[in-house]
Amino acid sequence: MPRLRTKAAGAWHQMALACLLFPLAAPSLANDYPTEARVDYVLGCMASNGESYLTMQKCACSIDVIAEHLPYETYEQVETVLGMQDQRGELGVLFRTERSMEDQVQALRQAQADANLRCF
């Protein structure tokens, strides 16, 4: 019988530890961007700022800072809106004149400004 209590106590301690540590991991999980999105950002950043190892480090830092500010879903929506604004015709006009995403676009621009200050 003492062995059963030891296993139960051990399991309880592990569960308690997991519950205590989970809130610390939750913010990083909430803003975890897919690898493809991070690589796409870094490649675009490097194309704009020079293709060197130092630039790659700065661009990787930049997407990390943006991920601290915005959840991936918001980042993805804003990138779509910004990309569609460059389209010609009625579709482009729709995305250029629609104001519902204005706050999210502003949040991305603020995150990019913070990234520039911290990384470049």
HUGI-V132835 format. One record per pair of residues at least 4 apart in sequence whose C-alpha atoms are under 8 Angstrom apart, sorted by the first residue. I is the first residue (numbers start at 1). J is the second residue. D is the distance in whole Angstrom. If there is no record, write none. Layout:
# HUGI-V132835
((I | J | D) (I | J | D))
This chain:
# HUGI-V132835
((1 | 5 | 7) (2 | 6 | 6) (3 | 7 | 6) (4 | 8 | 6) (5 | 9 | 6) (6 | 10 | 6) (7 | 11 | 6) (8 | 12 | 6) (9 | 13 | 6) (10 | 14 | 6) (11 | 15 | 6) (12 | 16 | 6) (13 | 17 | 6) (14 | 18 | 6) (15 | 19 | 6) (16 | 20 | 6) (17 | 21 | 6) (18 | 22 | 6) (19 | 23 | 7) (20 | 24 | 8) (21 | 25 | 7) (22 | 26 | 6) (23 | 27 | 7) (25 | 29 | 6) (26 | 30 | 6) (27 | 31 | 7) (28 | 32 | 6) (28 | 68 | 8) (30 | 71 | 6) (31 | 67 | 6) (31 | 68 | 7) (31 | 70 | 7) (31 | 71 | 4) (31 | 72 | 6) (32 | 67 | 7) (32 | 71 | 8) (32 | 72 | 7) (33 | 37 | 6) (33 | 38 | 7) (33 | 67 | 7) (33 | 71 | 8) (33 | 72 | 6) (34 | 38 | 7) (35 | 39 | 6) (36 | 40 | 6) (37 | 41 | 6) (38 | 42 | 6) (38 | 60 | 8) (38 | 63 | 6) (39 | 43 | 6) (40 | 44 | 6) (41 | 45 | 6) (41 | 59 | 8) (41 | 63 | 7) (42 | 46 | 6) (42 | 56 | 7) (42 | 59 | 5) (42 | 60 | 6) (42 | 63 | 7) (43 | 47 | 6) (44 | 48 | 6) (45 | 49 | 6) (45 | 59 | 6) (46 | 50 | 5) (46 | 51 | 5) (46 | 52 | 8) (46 | 55 | 6) (46 | 56 | 6) (46 | 59 | 7) (47 | 51 | 6) (49 | 55 | 7) (50 | 55 | 6) (51 | 55 | 6) (51 | 56 | 7) (52 | 56 | 6) (53 | 57 | 6) (54 | 58 | 6) (55 | 59 | 6) (56 | 60 | 6) (57 | 61 | 6) (58 | 62 | 6) (58 | 119 | 5) (58 | 120 | 6) (59 | 63 | 6) (59 | 119 | 8) (60 | 64 | 6) (61 | 65 | 6) (61 | 115 | 7) (61 | 119 | 6) (62 | 66 | 6) (62 | 112 | 7) (62 | 115 | 5) (62 | 116 | 7) (62 | 118 | 8) (62 | 119 | 6) (63 | 67 | 6) (63 | 115 | 8) (64 | 68 | 6) (65 | 69 | 7) (65 | 111 | 7) (65 | 112 | 8) (65 | 114 | 7) (65 | 115 | 5) (66 | 70 | 6) (66 | 108 | 7) (66 | 111 | 5) (66 | 112 | 6) (66 | 115 | 7) (67 | 71 | 6) (67 | 72 | 7) (69 | 111 | 6) (70 | 74 | 6) (70 | 75 | 6) (70 | 107 | 8) (70 | 108 | 7) (70 | 111 | 8) (71 | 75 | 6) (72 | 76 | 6) (73 | 77 | 6) (74 | 78 | 6) (74 | 104 | 7) (75 | 79 | 6) (75 | 108 | 7) (76 | 80 | 6) (77 | 81 | 6) (78 | 82 | 6) (78 | 101 | 7) (78 | 104 | 6) (78 | 105 | 6) (78 | 108 | 7) (79 | 83 | 6) (80 | 84 | 6) (81 | 85 | 6) (81 | 95 | 6) (81 | 101 | 8) (82 | 86 | 7) (82 | 95 | 8) (83 | 87 | 7) (84 | 91 | 7) (84 | 92 | 6) (84 | 95 | 6) (85 | 92 | 5) (85 | 93 | 7) (85 | 94 | 8) (85 | 95 | 5) (85 | 96 | 5) (86 | 92 | 6) (87 | 91 | 7) (87 | 92 | 4) (87 | 93 | 8) (88 | 92 | 5) (88 | 93 | 7) (89 | 93 | 6) (90 | 94 | 6) (91 | 95 | 7) (92 | 96 | 6) (93 | 97 | 6) (94 | 98 | 6) (101 | 105 | 6) (102 | 106 | 6) (103 | 107 | 6) (104 | 108 | 6) (105 | 109 | 6) (106 | 110 | 6) (107 | 111 | 6) (108 | 112 | 6) (109 | 113 | 6) (110 | 114 | 6) (111 | 115 | 6) (112 | 116 | 6) (113 | 117 | 6) (114 | 118 | 6) (115 | 119 | 6) (115 | 120 | 8) (116 | 120 | 5))
